[in-house]
Amino acid sequence: MEAIRLIALDLDDTLLRTDLSISFRTRKAIKRCIAAGIKVVLASGRTYKSMSHYAKLLSLQKDNSCLICGNGALIQETGTGRIIDQVILPPKPALAAFDMADAEGFAVQIHEDDVVYVSRMNEFAIYEKKLTGVNQTIPDNFREMITKDCHKLVIPGDPMLLRQLEVILRNFVGDEVTIFTSKPYYLEILPPATDKGTALAKVAARLGIERGAVMAAGDSMNDEAMIRWAGLGIAMCNGDERIKKAAQLITGTSNDEDGLARVIEQYVLKGSQAGI
């Protein structure tokens, strides 16, 4: 196994415990990686603002690092928020996706400029505000916003109903956009060929790090691309069963039981010394 030089970490249910904190053991393991010269990148569907707090906790802003935001639609500099790379959602299929979701009774969200714009308020939007602390607003013309450099659409709803909507959207616009569930209750529409995997490949190339020296860890379907792309793909034992099938390794314990820290200690920190 090649020595790991870059680690990409999902946030919710991977790096973060259920109470949205990072355990002392996990913080210590990550900081040991940084001290050893290993690059650490956070990769999430969240906006820069809701990710930067955790980057500061891990002292990543001191490492000239970057954050993969919006499930890969944006790569931003950790300390400043400067956009390093971005991909824009094509307006035509995005509008079609919105109109179909709206006709089926779903609210739709746009995550831009550290604000969540919602087509109409809903229980999932209220929960998300509590989860991330990001401000939310209902714009006067939601459809117009979709045509102005939008990075992604998020459709919250009941998982059973979202699965039906996903089938409809894949049939009508699946060839023009990227569609996946980031959580069972979130269906996301991104630009074509855009995901955490493509973004991680860009970050690795920027740092001059080969694919085999990259580790990625996550728990949900929005993590699949980076887990498959990385030389060492890790799925959390508390994650989606489909993600576990895509990964090379599954943690022995959950995000609430230092599952990520244990893997880093065994396969990165010890590995960098023992050459495994």
N, C-alpha and C positions, 0 to 999 in steps of 0.2 A: 504494500500500500504506500502510495506517495505521501510525503509529509504535507500536512494541511497548511496552506498559507493564507487562505481566505475562508471566512465563515459567514454565511448568510442566515439570519434568524428571523422567522416569523414572530409576531408579538403575541396576540391573543391566543391563549391555550397552548402556547409553546414556551416562549420566554417568560410570559407573564403567568402568575398564578391566578386562580379564580377571583381573588380580591384585587386583581390588576397590579399587584406588587411584584418585584423581582427579589427572590430570596437572597440571603447573604451568601450562600454557597455558590449560587449561580453568578452573582456579581463578582465574587472572588475568582471564579474560574475564567470568566471573560476578561477580567483585568490581567490575569496571568498570561492569557493569550496575547493581549496587546503588548505587555511587557516583553514577550518573546518575539515580537515583530510580526505577529499574525494579524491580518486585517479583519475587522469585524464590521459587518453591514447589517442593518435592520431592514427587513423587507415586509411591507404590510399594505393592506388596502386603505389604511388610514391616510390622513393628510399630514403634511410636514409638521404642522403645529402640534397635532396630537401625538406625534412620534418623537419630537425633539426633547420632550421631558425625559423620556427613557434614555435617549442618547446622552444627555447630560449626566444622568445617574451612572452611566457606564464610562463616562469621560471620553466618549467617542469624538467629541468636537475638538479634542486636542490631537487627534490622530489623522487629521486631514482626510476624514472619511466622508462617506456619502450615505444617504438614505434612499431606499427604493420605495417610493410612495405610490398610492393609487394602483396597487397591484401590478406595478411595472410601467405605468403610463408616464411616470415622472421619476427622474433621478435627480436628487437635490443635494447640495453641499451641506454637510451636517451642521456646521457652525453658523452659516449665514443664510441658508435656504436658497442660495443661488441655484437656478436650474441648470443642470449639466446636460440633460437630455430629456426630451419629451416627445410624446406621440399624441396626435389629435384625432378624436373620433370623427369619422366622416359624417357630415350632417344628414345626408339623405337616408341611409339605413338607421341612423340614430333617431331621426324623427319618426320613421316608420315603426321602430321598436317602441318609442314612447306612445304613439297613437294606439298601437295594439294593446300595450299594457294598460293604458288609460281606459280603453274601451272595455277591457275585462275587469275594471274596477280597482286596479292597483295604483297606489301612489308611486311616484318616481322621484329619485333624488339625484342632484348633481353636487359633487364634492370639489369645490374650486376655491382658491384663495383663502383656505382655512375657514371656509363657511360651507355649511350644508344647505343647499337650496332645495326645497321640497315642493312638489306640485300641489300637494295638500297635506296638512298635518295628519299624522297617524300614530298608532301606538308604538310602532317600531322606531319612528323618528324620535319620539319622546325618550324611549329606552336608550337609543344611541347617544342622545345628548348627555344622559347621565353617565354613559360608559366613557365617552371621549372628552366631554366638556366643550366640544366645538359648537359655536353659535349656529342657529338655524333660522332660516327666513323663507317666506313664501313670496317669490318674485311676481311682479305684475304680469309678465309674459314669459312663462316657463319655456314654451316652444322656441321662442327667439333665443333664449340662452343656449339652447342645444346647438344652435348654428354658429356660436361665437367661441371658437377654440375650446370646446368641451373635451375633457380627457376621458370621462367615463360616466355611465349611468348606473345607478343602483336601484333595484326594484325590491323593496321589502315586502314580506307577506308570509302567509301560512305555507310551510314547506310542501304540503300536498298540492296546493293550488299553484305554487310556483313551478313545480315539476311539469304541470300541464302547460303553463305559459311558456316554459323553456322549450317544449316541443314545438309550439306554434312559432316562436321566434326563430328557432333553428331552421324551420322549414322555409320561412320567408326572408330572413336576413342573415342566416348562419354563414353564408359564404363571404359576407362583407364586413363582419365584425367578429370579435372573440366573445364567447358566451360561456359563463361558468357560475357555479354557486360558491361564494366565498364562505358562507355559513349556510346551514339549511334554510334560514329565513332571509337570505340575501342573494338575489340573482343579479349578476353584474354584466354590463355590456361595455366592452373595451374596443379600441381600434384593432384592426386585423393584425394577427401575428404579434400580439402584445400580451405579455404576462410576466410574472416574476422571473421566469427562466430566461427570457430574451434580455430582460434588464440586467440580470446577474451576469450574463455573458458579456454585456457591454462593460459592466464594472470590472470584471476580471481582465478583459482586454485592456482597459484603461490603466490597470495596475500592472499589466505584464505578467499575469498569473495564468498558468495553464489550467484547463478544466479538471484534470486529475488531482490538482492540489486544492480543490474547492469542496467545502462541506456545506450542505444546506439542510435546515431542519424546519419542519412545519407539521400542521395537523389537519388542514382542510384542502378542498379541491383547488383553491387558488394557489396552493403551494406545490401542486403536482409538477408543474413545468420546471421549477427550480430544483426540486428533489430529483427529477429524472435527469436534468442537465448536469448536476454536480457530480464530481468524482465519487463523493460519498453522500448519499441521500438518506436522511434520517426522518422517520415518522414517529410522532408521539404515540404512545400506547393508548392515550385518551382520544386519538384522532379518528377521522373518517376511515372506515374499513377499506375504501378504495385507495386511499393514500398509503396505507400500510402495504398494500400489494405493489405499489409503485416504488417503494423505498428499498434500499439495501439492508438497512437496519431499523429496528423498532426499539424505542426506549423500554427499559425494564420497569420504569415507574413513570407516573404521570407528571404533568406540569405543576401539580401541587406537592409533588414529592421529589423535587430536584432531578427529574428525569433528564433534562437537558444538561445540567451540570455534570451528572454522572457520565454521560456520553462524551462530553468535552474532556473530562479528566482522563477517561480511558483511551479514547481514540485520537485526541489531539495533543494534550499536554504530555502524557506518557509516550504517545506515538512519536512526538517530535524529539524525544530523548532516546527512545529505543529503536526508532526507524521502522516501526511496524506499518 
